[in-house]
Amino acid sequence: MPLKYDQIAEVEAIALRIVKQEIAKDLLFKVEAFTEEIEKASVKLNAKKPESSTKASTSVPSAGGFLAGKQSRK
């Protein structure tokens, strides 16, 4: 016996929900693995730095200065 239209829509909705759940699980697994890799790399970098360099602050130029320079060229 063939499915009725509303039954087909229900089956499609269930299938879509399952696919979305599987995609979410896969992405979560990948994010967790990537986070672990970042943490490992961070530990390695911190272990290689001398004590004095870990306490030094780094300054980052502001984007405002860069953008102001771009606007003055116009």
N, C-alpha and C positions, 0 to 999 in steps of 0.2 A: 504494500500500500504506500503510495507516494506521500511525502510530507506536505502539509498544508503551508500556506504562505507564512502564517504567524509562527509555525513550528520551525520553518527555515530560518526566520529572523532570530528566533531564540537560540538555535544551534549556532548561527553565525556569531551572535553576541557572546555565547559561552566560549567559542573557539578564539575569538578576539581577546577575551579576558585572559585565557590561558596563555596565548602568545605574548601578551603584554607582561604577564607575570614572569614568564621565562626570560624575556628580554631584560626585565628589571633584575632578576637574579643574576644573569650573566654580567650586567653592568656593575652590580654591586660587588661581585667576585673580582672583576677587573680593577675596580677602584681600590678595594682592599689590598690586592696584590701590588698595585702601583704605590699605595701609601706605605706598604712595608718596604718597598725598594727605596723610596725617598728617605724613610727613617734610617735604613742601613747606610745609605750614602751620606746622610747627615752625620751619623756616628763616625764613619770613616774620615770625613772631612774634619770634624772636631778633634779626632785623635791625631791627625797629622799637623794641626796648627800648633805653633808654639804658644805658651801661656800668654805672652804679651799681646799677640795678635788677636786672641779671642776677646780681649778686653777693649781693644781699640774700636772707636766708633767710626763708621764710614758715613760720609755725607753724600747725599744724592742731589744733583742739581734740580731745581724746581722746574716743572713744566712751564710755569708762567714766564720765566725768563726766556726760555726757548721760544715760546709762542710770541712774546713781545718782539723778539728779534726778527721773526718771520714777518710780522705785520709791518715793521718799519721798512722792509724792503719793497713793499708795494708801491 
